[in-house]
Amino acid sequence: MSVNNQDWMLKVICGLHNHHVAQHLEGHSFAGRLTNEEVSTLVDLSKNNVRPKEIFHTLKTRDTFSVTMMKAICNARYKYKVCELDIFWAYPLTFELLKAFTNVLIMDCTYKVNKYKFPLLEIVGVTLTTMTFNVDFAYLESKREDNYIWALKRLKTIMQDDMLPSVIVIKRELTL
């Protein structure tokens, strides 16, 4: 390549590829992509808790010439969010404390400290004597805004309309 007046010029010396044409398309991302019909099947099967291995087998059975790899199945499940990785739980006894002390809630999220490397969102309340109590916990798929929104919606379902907090304290996490 050479530069002429700040424009690029390409000179082709030999118009041949440096390799032969592939005999099999396995492993090529373009050839291994899922069709719209396969994506629809994947989403339906995933929502019915079918494991990726069985989904892969079903797609291969339907189309014997398909070169889709298992990685494409897993990536599509993640892309279309068919596997819910967020987990929310709260202790029933804390509802009584929450009803009594709803003014202040403190939220903090730790990450990569558990076996699965999922962020753990902890929400605690504060009593009048500045003692804290656990309100609920949530394992989140990631520290993204939509995961926090999901957790806060779950929290709102256990709180009554007159129980909404006056103050929510968080660290300086922009997504939270």
ZADO-1210 file (C-alpha; in nm, 4 decimals, padded with zeros to 6 digits):
<atoms>
<atom x="00.0000" y="00.0000" z="00.0000" code="MET" pos="1"/>
<atom x="00.1155" y="00.3500" z="-00.0671" code="SER" pos="2"/>
<atom x="-00.0103" y="00.6939" z="00.0290" code="VAL" pos="3"/>
<atom x="-00.0884" y="00.9449" z="-00.2484" code="ASN" pos="4"/>
<atom x="-00.2177" y="01.2833" z="-00.1320" code="ASN" pos="5"/>
<atom x="-00.3559" y="01.1305" z="00.1902" code="GLN" pos="6"/>
<atom x="-00.5594" y="00.8697" z="-00.0030" code="ASP" pos="7"/>
<atom x="-00.4882" y="00.5000" z="00.0274" code="TRP" pos="8"/>
<atom x="-00.4136" y="00.2941" z="-00.2802" code="MET" pos="9"/>
<atom x="-00.4183" y="-00.0840" z="-00.2879" code="LEU" pos="10"/>
<atom x="-00.2027" y="-00.2790" z="-00.5311" code="LYS" pos="11"/>
<atom x="-00.2975" y="-00.6436" z="-00.5838" code="VAL" pos="12"/>
<atom x="00.0141" y="-00.8477" z="-00.6535" code="ILE" pos="13"/>
<atom x="-00.1493" y="-01.1895" z="-00.6719" code="CYS" pos="14"/>
<atom x="-00.5270" y="-01.2376" z="-00.6808" code="GLY" pos="15"/>
<atom x="-00.5211" y="-01.5847" z="-00.5212" code="LEU" pos="16"/>
<atom x="-00.6096" y="-01.6792" z="-00.1647" code="HIS" pos="17"/>
<atom x="-00.3348" y="-01.8003" z="00.0613" code="ASN" pos="18"/>
<atom x="-00.5380" y="-02.1138" z="00.1454" code="HIS" pos="19"/>
<atom x="-00.7678" y="-02.3637" z="-00.0247" code="HIS" pos="20"/>
<atom x="-01.1458" y="-02.3414" z="-00.0052" code="VAL" pos="21"/>
<atom x="-01.2753" y="-02.5156" z="00.3089" code="ALA" pos="22"/>
<atom x="-01.4258" y="-02.8584" z="00.2418" code="GLN" pos="23"/>
<atom x="-01.6446" y="-02.8496" z="00.5563" code="HIS" pos="24"/>
<atom x="-01.8059" y="-02.5455" z="00.7147" code="LEU" pos="25"/>
<atom x="-01.8019" y="-02.6640" z="01.0782" code="GLU" pos="26"/>
<atom x="-01.6613" y="-02.3962" z="01.3036" code="GLY" pos="27"/>
<atom x="-01.7300" y="-02.1050" z="01.0680" code="HIS" pos="28"/>
<atom x="-01.9421" y="-01.8504" z="01.2552" code="SER" pos="29"/>
<atom x="-02.1322" y="-01.7379" z="00.9459" code="PHE" pos="30"/>
<atom x="-02.2292" y="-02.0888" z="00.8385" code="ALA" pos="31"/>
<atom x="-02.3010" y="-02.1966" z="01.1973" code="GLY" pos="32"/>
<atom x="-02.5445" y="-01.9169" z="01.2767" code="ARG" pos="33"/>
<atom x="-02.8985" y="-02.0106" z="01.3709" code="LEU" pos="34"/>
<atom x="-03.1872" y="-01.9552" z="01.1317" code="THR" pos="35"/>
<atom x="-03.5013" y="-01.7743" z="01.2496" code="ASN" pos="36"/>
<atom x="-03.6828" y="-02.1080" z="01.2732" code="GLU" pos="37"/>
<atom x="-03.3995" y="-02.2559" z="01.4819" code="GLU" pos="38"/>
<atom x="-03.4005" y="-01.9530" z="01.7136" code="VAL" pos="39"/>
<atom x="-03.7750" y="-01.9889" z="01.7624" code="SER" pos="40"/>
<atom x="-03.7324" y="-02.3577" z="01.8443" code="THR" pos="41"/>
<atom x="-03.4450" y="-02.2802" z="02.0803" code="LEU" pos="42"/>
<atom x="-03.6460" y="-02.0185" z="02.2713" code="VAL" pos="43"/>
<atom x="-03.9501" y="-02.2476" z="02.3009" code="ASP" pos="44"/>
<atom x="-03.7457" y="-02.5422" z="02.4218" code="LEU" pos="45"/>
<atom x="-03.5425" y="-02.3299" z="02.6632" code="SER" pos="46"/>
<atom x="-03.8549" y="-02.1847" z="02.8228" code="LYS" pos="47"/>
<atom x="-03.9641" y="-02.5445" z="02.8878" code="ASN" pos="48"/>
<atom x="-03.6361" y="-02.6127" z="03.0721" code="ASN" pos="49"/>
<atom x="-03.4852" y="-02.8312" z="02.8000" code="VAL" pos="50"/>
<atom x="-03.1083" y="-02.8564" z="02.8415" code="ARG" pos="51"/>
<atom x="-02.8808" y="-02.7136" z="02.5689" code="PRO" pos="52"/>
<atom x="-02.7541" y="-03.0625" z="02.4828" code="LYS" pos="53"/>
<atom x="-03.1079" y="-03.1779" z="02.3966" code="GLU" pos="54"/>
<atom x="-03.1773" y="-02.8558" z="02.2046" code="ILE" pos="55"/>
<atom x="-02.8618" y="-02.9155" z="02.0021" code="PHE" pos="56"/>
<atom x="-02.9704" y="-03.2747" z="01.9302" code="HIS" pos="57"/>
<atom x="-03.3208" y="-03.1581" z="01.8268" code="THR" pos="58"/>
<atom x="-03.1828" y="-02.8988" z="01.5857" code="LEU" pos="59"/>
<atom x="-02.9404" y="-03.1517" z="01.4342" code="LYS" pos="60"/>
<atom x="-03.2231" y="-03.4048" z="01.3938" code="THR" pos="61"/>
<atom x="-03.4436" y="-03.1518" z="01.2138" code="ARG" pos="62"/>
<atom x="-03.1652" y="-03.0384" z="00.9793" code="ASP" pos="63"/>
<atom x="-02.8923" y="-03.2962" z="00.9179" code="THR" pos="64"/>
<atom x="-02.6904" y="-03.0469" z="00.7095" code="PHE" pos="65"/>
<atom x="-02.6785" y="-02.7886" z="00.9891" code="SER" pos="66"/>
<atom x="-02.3269" y="-02.6967" z="01.1014" code="VAL" pos="67"/>
<atom x="-02.4407" y="-02.5162" z="01.4145" code="THR" pos="68"/>
<atom x="-02.2106" y="-02.5777" z="01.7090" code="MET" pos="69"/>
<atom x="-02.2997" y="-02.6090" z="02.0780" code="MET" pos="70"/>
<atom x="-02.1399" y="-02.2684" z="02.1440" code="LYS" pos="71"/>
<atom x="-02.3987" y="-02.1050" z="01.9145" code="ALA" pos="72"/>
<atom x="-02.6784" y="-02.2654" z="02.1199" code="ILE" pos="73"/>
<atom x="-02.5353" y="-02.1330" z="02.4474" code="CYS" pos="74"/>
<atom x="-02.4740" y="-01.7870" z="02.3009" code="ASN" pos="75"/>
<atom x="-02.8304" y="-01.7701" z="02.1666" code="ALA" pos="76"/>
<atom x="-02.9758" y="-01.8726" z="02.5035" code="ARG" pos="77"/>
<atom x="-02.7823" y="-01.5891" z="02.6643" code="TYR" pos="78"/>
<atom x="-02.8684" y="-01.3396" z="02.3881" code="LYS" pos="79"/>
<atom x="-03.2422" y="-01.4054" z="02.4056" code="TYR" pos="80"/>
<atom x="-03.2342" y="-01.4236" z="02.7876" code="LYS" pos="81"/>
<atom x="-03.4212" y="-01.7503" z="02.7998" code="VAL" pos="82"/>
<atom x="-03.2317" y="-01.8712" z="03.1025" code="CYS" pos="83"/>
<atom x="-03.3053" y="-01.6623" z="03.4097" code="GLU" pos="84"/>
<atom x="-03.0009" y="-01.6418" z="03.6291" code="LEU" pos="85"/>
<atom x="-03.1278" y="-01.3873" z="03.8828" code="ASP" pos="86"/>
<atom x="-03.2350" y="-01.5286" z="04.2203" code="ILE" pos="87"/>
<atom x="-03.4194" y="-01.3280" z="04.4860" code="PHE" pos="88"/>
<atom x="-03.5000" y="-01.4336" z="04.8409" code="TRP" pos="89"/>
<atom x="-03.6116" y="-01.2804" z="05.1678" code="ALA" pos="90"/>
<atom x="-03.6767" y="-01.4166" z="05.5162" code="TYR" pos="91"/>
<atom x="-04.0454" y="-01.4024" z="05.6191" code="PRO" pos="92"/>
<atom x="-03.9625" y="-01.2747" z="05.9695" code="LEU" pos="93"/>
<atom x="-03.7984" y="-00.9633" z="05.8299" code="THR" pos="94"/>
<atom x="-04.1305" y="-00.8494" z="05.6814" code="PHE" pos="95"/>
<atom x="-04.2435" y="-00.7531" z="06.0327" code="GLU" pos="96"/>
<atom x="-03.9291" y="-00.5463" z="06.0839" code="LEU" pos="97"/>
<atom x="-03.9689" y="-00.3937" z="05.7400" code="LEU" pos="98"/>
<atom x="-04.3265" y="-00.2902" z="05.8197" code="LYS" pos="99"/>
<atom x="-04.2056" y="-00.1175" z="06.1368" code="ALA" pos="100"/>
<atom x="-03.8924" y="00.0462" z="05.9920" code="PHE" pos="101"/>
<atom x="-03.9386" y="00.1475" z="05.6288" code="THR" pos="102"/>
<atom x="-03.7744" y="00.4898" z="05.6356" code="ASN" pos="103"/>
<atom x="-03.4188" y="00.3909" z="05.5358" code="VAL" pos="104"/>
<atom x="-03.2937" y="00.1088" z="05.3153" code="LEU" pos="105"/>
<atom x="-02.9260" y="00.0449" z="05.2382" code="ILE" pos="106"/>
<atom x="-02.8269" y="-00.1412" z="04.9215" code="MET" pos="107"/>
<atom x="-02.4875" y="-00.2833" z="04.8401" code="ASP" pos="108"/>
<atom x="-02.3691" y="-00.5243" z="04.5761" code="CYS" pos="109"/>
<atom x="-02.0630" y="-00.7452" z="04.6093" code="THR" pos="110"/>
<atom x="-01.9234" y="-00.9441" z="04.3233" code="TYR" pos="111"/>
<atom x="-01.6944" y="-01.2398" z="04.2536" code="LYS" pos="112"/>
<atom x="-01.7006" y="-01.3545" z="04.6145" code="VAL" pos="113"/>
<atom x="-01.9127" y="-01.6653" z="04.5702" code="ASN" pos="114"/>
<atom x="-01.8655" y="-01.9949" z="04.3928" code="LYS" pos="115"/>
<atom x="-02.0470" y="-01.8856" z="04.0756" code="TYR" pos="116"/>
<atom x="-01.8949" y="-01.5346" z="04.0572" code="LYS" pos="117"/>
<atom x="-02.2427" y="-01.3758" z="04.0536" code="PHE" pos="118"/>
<atom x="-02.2944" y="-01.0334" z="04.2119" code="PRO" pos="119"/>
<atom x="-02.4829" y="-01.0507" z="04.5430" code="LEU" pos="120"/>
<atom x="-02.7195" y="-00.7611" z="04.6094" code="LEU" pos="121"/>
<atom x="-02.7956" y="-00.7157" z="04.9790" code="GLU" pos="122"/>
<atom x="-03.0698" y="-00.4832" z="05.0977" code="ILE" pos="123"/>
<atom x="-03.0831" y="-00.3960" z="05.4672" code="VAL" pos="124"/>
<atom x="-03.3121" y="-00.1787" z="05.6735" code="GLY" pos="125"/>
<atom x="-03.2249" y="00.0432" z="05.9684" code="VAL" pos="126"/>
<atom x="-03.4127" y="00.0525" z="06.2992" code="THR" pos="127"/>
<atom x="-03.4603" y="00.3621" z="06.5165" code="LEU" pos="128"/>
<atom x="-03.1638" y="00.2523" z="06.7274" code="THR" pos="129"/>
<atom x="-02.9452" y="00.2386" z="06.4123" code="THR" pos="130"/>
<atom x="-02.9332" y="-00.1406" z="06.4165" code="MET" pos="131"/>
<atom x="-02.9495" y="-00.3019" z="06.0727" code="THR" pos="132"/>
<atom x="-03.1550" y="-00.6019" z="05.9644" code="PHE" pos="133"/>
<atom x="-03.1512" y="-00.7986" z="05.6413" code="ASN" pos="134"/>
<atom x="-03.4478" y="-00.7287" z="05.4171" code="VAL" pos="135"/>
<atom x="-03.3587" y="-00.9461" z="05.1196" code="ASP" pos="136"/>
<atom x="-03.0822" y="-01.0782" z="04.8972" code="PHE" pos="137"/>
<atom x="-03.0502" y="-01.1315" z="04.5243" code="ALA" pos="138"/>
<atom x="-02.7944" y="-01.3104" z="04.3111" code="TYR" pos="139"/>
<atom x="-02.7781" y="-01.1176" z="03.9869" code="LEU" pos="140"/>
<atom x="-02.6576" y="-01.2356" z="03.6493" code="GLU" pos="141"/>
<atom x="-02.4468" y="-00.9199" z="03.6164" code="SER" pos="142"/>
<atom x="-02.4186" y="-00.5680" z="03.7521" code="LYS" pos="143"/>
<atom x="-02.6350" y="-00.4129" z="03.4804" code="ARG" pos="144"/>
<atom x="-02.9179" y="-00.1689" z="03.5270" code="GLU" pos="145"/>
<atom x="-03.1893" y="-00.4123" z="03.4122" code="ASP" pos="146"/>
<atom x="-03.0779" y="-00.6678" z="03.6746" code="ASN" pos="147"/>
<atom x="-03.1073" y="-00.4050" z="03.9491" code="TYR" pos="148"/>
<atom x="-03.4492" y="-00.2997" z="03.8190" code="ILE" pos="149"/>
<atom x="-03.5594" y="-00.6637" z="03.8357" code="TRP" pos="150"/>
<atom x="-03.4426" y="-00.6932" z="04.1983" code="ALA" pos="151"/>
<atom x="-03.6112" y="-00.3671" z="04.3000" code="LEU" pos="152"/>
<atom x="-03.9366" y="-00.4779" z="04.1398" code="LYS" pos="153"/>
<atom x="-03.9194" y="-00.7998" z="04.3442" code="ARG" pos="154"/>
<atom x="-03.8630" y="-00.5897" z="04.6574" code="LEU" pos="155"/>
<atom x="-04.1621" y="-00.3734" z="04.5731" code="LYS" pos="156"/>
<atom x="-04.3836" y="-00.6836" z="04.5479" code="THR" pos="157"/>
<atom x="-04.3151" y="-00.7688" z="04.9130" code="ILE" pos="158"/>
<atom x="-04.3683" y="-00.4097" z="05.0293" code="MET" pos="159"/>
<atom x="-04.7081" y="-00.2475" z="05.0539" code="GLN" pos="160"/>
<atom x="-04.7757" y="00.0914" z="04.8931" code="ASP" pos="161"/>
<atom x="-04.7576" y="00.2719" z="05.2278" code="ASP" pos="162"/>
<atom x="-04.4248" y="00.1011" z="05.3091" code="MET" pos="163"/>
<atom x="-04.2068" y="00.2697" z="05.0471" code="LEU" pos="164"/>
<atom x="-03.8806" y="00.4010" z="05.1965" code="PRO" pos="165"/>
<atom x="-03.8051" y="00.7713" z="05.2384" code="SER" pos="166"/>
<atom x="-03.4312" y="00.7231" z="05.1826" code="VAL" pos="167"/>
<atom x="-03.2326" y="00.4624" z="04.9886" code="ILE" pos="168"/>
<atom x="-02.8583" y="00.4642" z="05.0524" code="VAL" pos="169"/>
<atom x="-02.6243" y="00.3179" z="04.7900" code="ILE" pos="170"/>
<atom x="-02.2574" y="00.3256" z="04.7098" code="LYS" pos="171"/>
<atom x="-02.1571" y="00.5275" z="04.4104" code="ARG" pos="172"/>
<atom x="-02.2619" y="00.2665" z="04.1567" code="GLU" pos="173"/>
<atom x="-02.4148" y="00.4374" z="03.8574" code="LEU" pos="174"/>
<atom x="-02.6109" y="00.1302" z="03.7489" code="THR" pos="175"/>
<atom x="-02.7765" y="00.0958" z="04.0914" code="LEU" pos="176"/>
</atoms>
